[in-house]
């Protein structure tokens, strides 16, 4: 075990890792919910609601970074375990899979939302900073031209 980290493959260390993974999964689920809300808000002229969603995301991102930092401290030790040791307790592997699945859903939905924002004439880059608003953007014009064809 790496002496620089605090995690150990004992039941106590395992429960600490499980708790960190549950917390991280909760944050990923919050991000997924925000992405779903953003998707619904794009079905009309709702720039103010998009700004609120963006602000909520900006509040959540530092918490997500903090959670990732905590998990990184345990990752090296986890990777140094044998495959047999990693199987016990099975909850850790299950939490890892759930978190990865949730994050993949967030990424896919976020990508779709960004495309839709561009199509609507919003600049997703500005939206991430909470300043989302209609922009005369060349990508939005490109979408409009393609739809006319």
GUDREN-736923 format. One record per residue: residue number from 0; residue in one letter; chain; x, y, z of N, C-alpha, C, CB in turn. Coordinates in pm, whole numbers, plus 50000, padded with zeros to 5 digits. Glycine has a CB too. Layout:
REM GUDREN-736923
[pt NUM "a" "A" [X Y Z] [X Y Z] [X Y Z] [X Y Z]]
...
***
This chain:
REM GUDREN-736923
[pt 0 "x" "A" [50084 49881 50000] [50000 50000 50000] [50088 50124 50000] [49904 50001 50122]]
[pt 1 "x" "A" [50046 50224 49931] [50118 50350 49923] [50105 50425 50054] [50066 50436 49805]]
[pt 2 "x" "A" [50217 50455 50121] [50207 50522 50251] [50158 50665 50241] [50340 50521 50318]]
[pt 3 "x" "A" [50151 50720 50121] [50108 50859 50106] [49956 50874 50112] [50159 50915 49974]]
[pt 4 "x" "A" [49884 50764 50103] [49739 50773 50105] [49685 50717 50236] [49678 50698 49986]]
[pt 5 "x" "A" [49559 50745 50264] [49501 50702 50390] [49415 50577 50377] [49418 50814 50448]]
[pt 6 "x" "A" [49393 50531 50255] [49302 50419 50237] [49377 50288 50251] [49233 50427 50102]]
[pt 7 "x" "A" [49313 50190 50308] [49371 50056 50314] [49262 49955 50283] [49434 50028 50453]]
[pt 8 "x" "A" [49300 49838 50231] [49200 49741 50187] [49136 49661 50300] [49262 49647 50090]]
[pt 9 "x" "A" [49116 49723 50412] [49047 49659 50524] [48900 49695 50515] [49107 49702 50661]]
[pt 10 "x" "A" [48816 49631 50593] [48673 49668 50591] [48652 49816 50623] [48595 49582 50691]]
[pt 11 "x" "A" [48733 49872 50714] [48716 50014 50747] [48753 50102 50627] [48803 50051 50869]]
[pt 12 "x" "A" [48866 50069 50564] [48907 50146 50446] [48810 50130 50332] [49046 50104 50401]]
[pt 13 "x" "A" [48758 50010 50318] [48662 49983 50213] [48534 50062 50235] [48631 49833 50207]]
[pt 14 "x" "A" [48488 50072 50358] [48366 50148 50384] [48389 50297 50357] [48318 50126 50529]]
[pt 15 "x" "A" [48510 50346 50384] [48542 50486 50353] [48536 50508 50202] [48682 50523 50408]]
[pt 16 "x" "A" [48593 50417 50126] [48589 50428 49981] [48445 50420 49930] [48674 50319 49916]]
[pt 17 "x" "A" [48367 50331 49987] [48227 50319 49946] [48153 50450 49972] [48158 50204 50021]]
[pt 18 "x" "A" [48178 50511 50085] [48111 50638 50118] [48151 50747 50018] [48147 50682 50261]]
[pt 19 "x" "A" [48280 50754 49984] [48326 50852 49886] [48262 50827 49750] [48479 50849 49874]]
[pt 20 "x" "A" [48251 50700 49712] [48189 50667 49584] [48040 50700 49583] [48209 50518 49552]]
[pt 21 "x" "A" [47973 50677 49695] [47830 50713 49704] [47812 50864 49690] [47770 50664 49839]]
[pt 22 "x" "A" [47899 50939 49756] [47894 51085 49747] [47917 51130 49604] [47997 51149 49841]]
[pt 23 "x" "A" [48015 51069 49538] [48047 51106 49400] [47932 51069 49305] [48178 51038 49354]]
[pt 24 "x" "A" [47872 50953 49328] [47757 50912 49248] [47642 51010 49266] [47712 50768 49286]]
[pt 25 "x" "A" [47622 51056 49388] [47517 51155 49413] [47540 51284 49336] [47508 51185 49561]]
[pt 26 "x" "A" [47665 51328 49331] [47697 51449 49255] [47675 51426 49105] [47842 51491 49281]]
[pt 27 "x" "A" [47714 51310 49056] [47692 51278 48914] [47543 51276 48883] [47756 51142 48878]]
[pt 28 "x" "A" [47463 51225 48975] [47318 51222 48953] [47260 51363 48954] [47249 51136 49061]]
[pt 29 "x" "A" [47314 51451 49038] [47270 51591 49037] [47302 51656 48902] [47337 51670 49152]]
[pt 30 "x" "A" [47422 51627 48849] [47458 51681 48718] [47365 51627 48610] [47604 51646 48684]]
[pt 31 "x" "A" [47332 51500 48617] [47240 51442 48520] [47104 51511 48528] [47225 51291 48545]]
[pt 32 "x" "A" [47056 51536 48647] [46927 51604 48664] [46934 51746 48606] [46888 51609 48813]]
[pt 33 "x" "A" [47045 51816 48628] [47061 51950 48570] [47059 51945 48417] [47192 52015 48619]]
[pt 34 "x" "A" [47126 51845 48361] [47128 51832 48216] [46989 51802 48162] [47226 51721 48174]]
[pt 35 "x" "A" [46914 51719 48233] [46776 51690 48191] [46688 51815 48199] [46716 51578 48278]]
[pt 36 "x" "A" [46708 51893 48306] [46631 52016 48321] [46665 52113 48208] [46658 52082 48459]]
[pt 37 "x" "A" [46794 52123 48176] [46838 52210 48068] [46775 52168 47935] [46991 52210 48056]]
[pt 38 "x" "A" [46768 52037 47913] [46707 51986 47790] [46561 52030 47780] [46717 51832 47786]]
[pt 39 "x" "A" [46487 52023 47891] [46346 52064 47891] [46332 52215 47872] [46278 52022 48023]]
[pt 40 "x" "A" [46425 52291 47928] [46416 52436 47922] [46444 52490 47782] [46513 52498 48019]]
[pt 41 "x" "A" [46505 52410 47698] [46535 52456 47563] [46415 52448 47470] [46649 52376 47505]]
[pt 42 "x" "A" [46306 52392 47517] [46188 52379 47433] [46103 52505 47438] [46104 52257 47475]]
[pt 43 "x" "A" [46163 52615 47407] [46093 52744 47406] [46191 52856 47435] [45979 52745 47508]]
[pt 44 "x" "A" [46141 52975 47449] [46225 53091 47477] [46241 53103 47628] [46163 53221 47416]]
[pt 45 "x" "A" [46339 53035 47682] [46357 53031 47827] [46500 53064 47865] [46319 52894 47881]]
[pt 46 "x" "A" [46551 53173 47815] [46690 53212 47842] [46716 53229 47992] [46724 53342 47768]]
[pt 47 "x" "A" [46617 53281 48064] [46636 53302 48208] [46650 53169 48282] [46517 53382 48267]]
[pt 48 "x" "A" [46569 53071 48244] [46579 52939 48306] [46713 52873 48273] [46464 52850 48260]]
[pt 49 "x" "A" [46760 52893 48150] [46891 52838 48112] [47001 52901 48197] [46918 52862 47962]]
[pt 50 "x" "A" [46989 53029 48226] [47088 53095 48312] [47086 53035 48454] [47060 53248 48319]]
[pt 51 "x" "A" [46966 53007 48504] [46955 52947 48638] [47018 52808 48641] [46806 52938 48681]]
[pt 52 "x" "A" [46993 52728 48539] [47052 52595 48531] [47204 52605 48524] [46998 52519 48409]]
[pt 53 "x" "A" [47252 52700 48447] [47396 52720 48435] [47456 52762 48569] [47427 52825 48328]]
[pt 54 "x" "A" [47387 52848 48641] [47435 52890 48773] [47438 52773 48870] [47347 53003 48830]]
[pt 55 "x" "A" [47334 52689 48866] [47331 52571 48953] [47447 52477 48921] [47196 52497 48939]]
[pt 56 "x" "A" [47477 52463 48793] [47589 52380 48751] [47721 52437 48802] [47593 52367 48597]]
[pt 57 "x" "A" [47735 52568 48796] [47858 52632 48845] [47878 52612 48995] [47855 52781 48812]]
[pt 58 "x" "A" [47769 52602 49069] [47778 52576 49214] [47818 52430 49237] [47641 52606 49284]]
[pt 59 "x" "A" [47769 52341 49153] [47794 52198 49169] [47937 52158 49128] [47694 52120 49088]]
[pt 60 "x" "A" [47993 52224 49030] [48124 52183 48978] [48237 52185 49081] [48161 52271 48864]]
[pt 61 "x" "A" [48248 52285 49169] [48354 52279 49271] [48336 52160 49366] [48356 52409 49353]]
[pt 62 "x" "A" [48212 52125 49397] [48186 52007 49482] [48231 51880 49411] [48037 51998 49518]]
[pt 63 "x" "A" [48207 51874 49281] [48249 51759 49203] [48402 51748 49200] [48194 51768 49060]]
[pt 64 "x" "A" [48469 51861 49184] [48616 51861 49183] [48671 51814 49317] [48670 52002 49151]]
[pt 65 "x" "A" [48612 51860 49424] [48654 51817 49558] [48636 51666 49575] [48575 51893 49666]]
[pt 66 "x" "A" [48525 51614 49527] [48498 51471 49536] [48601 51392 49454] [48355 51440 49488]]
[pt 67 "x" "A" [48632 51440 49336] [48733 51374 49253] [48869 51373 49321] [48743 51442 49117]]
[pt 68 "x" "A" [48905 51483 49382] [49033 51491 49452] [49041 51387 49564] [49054 51631 49510]]
[pt 69 "x" "A" [48932 51369 49636] [48929 51268 49743] [48946 51128 49686] [48798 51277 49823]]
[pt 70 "x" "A" [48877 51101 49574] [48885 50968 49514] [49024 50940 49456] [48780 50954 49405]]
[pt 71 "x" "A" [49087 51042 49404] [49223 51024 49348] [49322 50976 49454] [49273 51155 49287]]
[pt 72 "x" "A" [49300 51017 49577] [49389 50974 49686] [49382 50823 49706] [49352 51046 49816]]
[pt 73 "x" "A" [49269 50763 49673] [49250 50620 49694] [49276 50537 49569] [49110 50594 49742]]
[pt 74 "x" "A" [49280 50600 49456] [49289 50527 49329] [49414 50442 49317] [49284 50624 49214]]
[pt 75 "x" "A" [49530 50494 49352] [49655 50420 49337] [49652 50294 49421] [49776 50507 49375]]
[pt 76 "x" "A" [49609 50306 49545] [49601 50188 49631] [49503 50086 49574] [49558 50228 49773]]
[pt 77 "x" "A" [49391 50132 49524] [49291 50043 49467] [49350 49970 49347] [49165 50121 49426]]
[pt 78 "x" "A" [49424 50041 49263] [49483 49979 49144] [49593 49879 49180] [49539 50086 49052]]
[pt 79 "x" "A" [49657 49896 49294] [49763 49805 49336] [49710 49675 49396] [49853 49874 49435]]
[pt 80 "x" "A" [49581 49670 49424] [49523 49547 49477] [49515 49440 49369] [49385 49574 49536]]
[pt 81 "x" "A" [49520 49317 49409] [49501 49208 49313] [49354 49204 49273] [49546 49071 49374]]
[pt 82 "x" "A" [49325 49136 49165] [49185 49129 49120] [49098 49058 49223] [49176 49056 48984]]
[pt 83 "x" "A" [49155 48964 49296] [49080 48896 49402] [49045 48992 49514] [49160 48776 49458]]
[pt 84 "x" "A" [49141 49075 49554] [49116 49172 49660] [49013 49276 49618] [49246 49241 49701]]
[pt 85 "x" "A" [49013 49313 49490] [48918 49413 49441] [48775 49363 49442] [48955 49457 49301]]
[pt 86 "x" "A" [48758 49231 49440] [48623 49174 49437] [48553 49185 49572] [48628 49029 49394]]
[pt 87 "x" "A" [48629 49213 49678] [48570 49221 49812] [48592 49358 49869] [48630 49114 49906]]
[pt 88 "x" "A" [48496 49430 49907] [48354 49399 49894] [48303 49430 49754] [48272 49477 49999]]
[pt 89 "x" "A" [48204 49359 49706] [48153 49381 49570] [48082 49516 49552] [48057 49270 49534]]
[pt 90 "x" "A" [48047 49580 49662] [47978 49709 49653] [48065 49815 49586] [47936 49756 49792]]
[pt 91 "x" "A" [48196 49807 49607] [48286 49907 49549] [48280 49900 49397] [48432 49886 49598]]
[pt 92 "x" "A" [48292 49779 49342] [48286 49763 49197] [48151 49808 49143] [48314 49618 49158]]
[pt 93 "x" "A" [48045 49775 49215] [47911 49815 49171] [47896 49967 49170] [47803 49752 49261]]
[pt 94 "x" "A" [47947 50033 49274] [47941 50179 49281] [48024 50243 49169] [47990 50229 49418]]
[pt 95 "x" "A" [48139 50184 49140] [48221 50235 49030] [48146 50227 48898] [48353 50157 49021]]
[pt 96 "x" "A" [48082 50113 48872] [48005 50097 48747] [47888 50195 48741] [47953 49952 48735]]
[pt 97 "x" "A" [47814 50208 48851] [47700 50301 48853] [47746 50444 48825] [47627 50295 48990]]
[pt 98 "x" "A" [47856 50483 48887] [47906 50618 48869] [47951 50640 48725] [48023 50646 48964]]
[pt 99 "x" "A" [48022 50544 48669] [48065 50556 48530] [47945 50565 48436] [48153 50439 48490]]
[pt 100 "x" "A" [47845 50483 48459] [47724 50487 48375] [47656 50623 48383] [47626 50376 48416]]
[pt 101 "x" "A" [47644 50675 48504] [47578 50804 48523] [47658 50915 48454] [47562 50835 48673]]
[pt 102 "x" "A" [47789 50913 48469] [47873 51015 48407] [47862 51008 48254] [48020 50999 48451]]
[pt 103 "x" "A" [47857 50887 48199] [47843 50874 48054] [47709 50933 48007] [47852 50726 48012]]
[pt 104 "x" "A" [47603 50912 48083] [47473 50970 48048] [47479 51123 48053] [47363 50919 48143]]
[pt 105 "x" "A" [47548 51176 48155] [47564 51322 48165] [47637 51375 48043] [47640 51360 48295]]
[pt 106 "x" "A" [47747 51310 48005] [47826 51356 47891] [47745 51354 47762] [47951 51272 47876]]
[pt 107 "x" "A" [47672 51245 47739] [47592 51235 47617] [47482 51341 47613] [47529 51096 47606]]
[pt 108 "x" "A" [47411 51358 47723] [47304 51457 47728] [47359 51598 47717] [47222 51442 47857]]
[pt 109 "x" "A" [47470 51623 47782] [47533 51755 47773] [47573 51787 47629] [47656 51762 47865]]
[pt 110 "x" "A" [47626 51689 47560] [47665 51710 47420] [47544 51743 47335] [47738 51586 47365]]
[pt 111 "x" "A" [47436 51670 47355] [47312 51698 47281] [47261 51838 47313] [47204 51592 47313]]
[pt 112 "x" "A" [47267 51875 47440] [47220 52008 47481] [47305 52118 47418] [47224 52021 47634]]
[pt 113 "x" "A" [47435 52098 47411] [47522 52198 47349] [47489 52215 47202] [47669 52161 47365]]
[pt 114 "x" "A" [47464 52105 47133] [47426 52113 46991] [47295 52191 46976] [47411 51972 46930]]
[pt 115 "x" "A" [47201 52163 47065] [47071 52232 47059] [47088 52381 47090] [46971 52169 47157]]
[pt 116 "x" "A" [47172 52413 47188] [47198 52554 47220] [47257 52627 47099] [47293 52567 47340]]
[pt 117 "x" "A" [47350 52562 47032] [47408 52622 46911] [47302 52641 46803] [47523 52536 46858]]
[pt 118 "x" "A" [47219 52541 46785] [47113 52549 46685] [47017 52664 46715] [47036 52417 46678]]
[pt 119 "x" "A" [46991 52687 46844] [46901 52795 46885] [46967 52932 46884] [46848 52767 47023]]
[pt 120 "x" "A" [47098 52934 46863] [47167 53063 46857] [47228 53105 46989] [47073 53167 46812]]
[pt 121 "x" "A" [47237 53016 47085] [47301 53046 47212] [47446 53002 47204] [47228 52977 47331]]
[pt 122 "x" "A" [47529 53065 47283] [47670 53028 47291] [47690 52944 47417] [47763 53154 47292]]
[pt 123 "x" "A" [47706 52811 47404] [47721 52727 47523] [47841 52764 47609] [47733 52582 47481]]
[pt 124 "x" "A" [47945 52819 47549] [48063 52861 47625] [48028 52971 47724] [48173 52908 47531]]
[pt 125 "x" "A" [47946 53063 47679] [47902 53170 47769] [47803 53116 47870] [47840 53287 47691]]
[pt 126 "x" "A" [47721 53020 47827] [47622 52963 47916] [47685 52895 48036] [47536 52865 47842]]
[pt 127 "x" "A" [47802 52837 48018] [47870 52769 48128] [47913 52868 48235] [47990 52692 48077]]
[pt 128 "x" "A" [47923 52996 48198] [47961 53098 48296] [47838 53173 48346] [48061 53196 48235]]
[pt 129 "x" "A" [47721 53127 48308] [47599 53189 48358] [47557 53313 48281] [47616 53224 48500]]
[pt 130 "x" "A" [47612 53333 48161] [47578 53450 48082] [47515 53409 47950] [47703 53536 48058]]
[pt 131 "x" "A" [47435 53306 47955] [47376 53252 47834] [47278 53353 47774] [47306 53119 47863]]
[pt 132 "x" "A" [47289 53374 47647] [47197 53463 47579] [47207 53443 47430] [47226 53608 47615]]
[pt 133 "x" "A" [47107 53490 47357] [47110 53472 47212] [47231 53543 47152] [46981 53525 47149]]
[pt 134 "x" "A" [47300 53473 47064] [47416 53528 46997] [47402 53505 46848] [47547 53465 47051]]
[pt 135 "x" "A" [47443 53603 46771] [47449 53584 46627] [47580 53510 46601] [47440 53723 46548]]
[pt 136 "x" "A" [47573 53381 46600] [47692 53298 46595] [47696 53224 46462] [47695 53199 46713]]
[pt 137 "x" "A" [47813 53208 46406] [47824 53145 46275] [47778 53000 46276] [47965 53153 46226]]
[pt 138 "x" "A" [47794 52929 46386] [47749 52789 46391] [47597 52783 46386] [47802 52718 46519]]
[pt 139 "x" "A" [47531 52873 46457] [47384 52876 46453] [47336 52909 46312] [47329 52981 46554]]
[pt 140 "x" "A" [47404 53002 46245] [47369 53034 46107] [47389 52913 46016] [47452 53153 46057]]
[pt 141 "x" "A" [47494 52838 46042] [47521 52718 45964] [47407 52617 45981] [47655 52655 46005]]
[pt 142 "x" "A" [47362 52597 46103] [47248 52507 46128] [47124 52556 46053] [47218 52498 46279]]
[pt 143 "x" "A" [47099 52686 46056] [46981 52740 45987] [46991 52716 45837] [46966 52890 46016]]
[pt 144 "x" "A" [47110 52740 45781] [47127 52719 45637] [47108 52573 45598] [47265 52767 45593]]
[pt 145 "x" "A" [47157 52482 45683] [47142 52339 45653] [46996 52296 45659] [47226 52256 45750]]
[pt 146 "x" "A" [46920 52353 45751] [46779 52318 45765] [46697 52370 45648] [46723 52373 45895]]
[pt 147 "x" "A" [46740 52479 45585] [46667 52534 45470] [46689 52449 45345] [46710 52680 45443]]
[pt 148 "x" "A" [46802 52380 45339] [46834 52302 45221] [46750 52179 45205] [46977 52262 45224]]
***
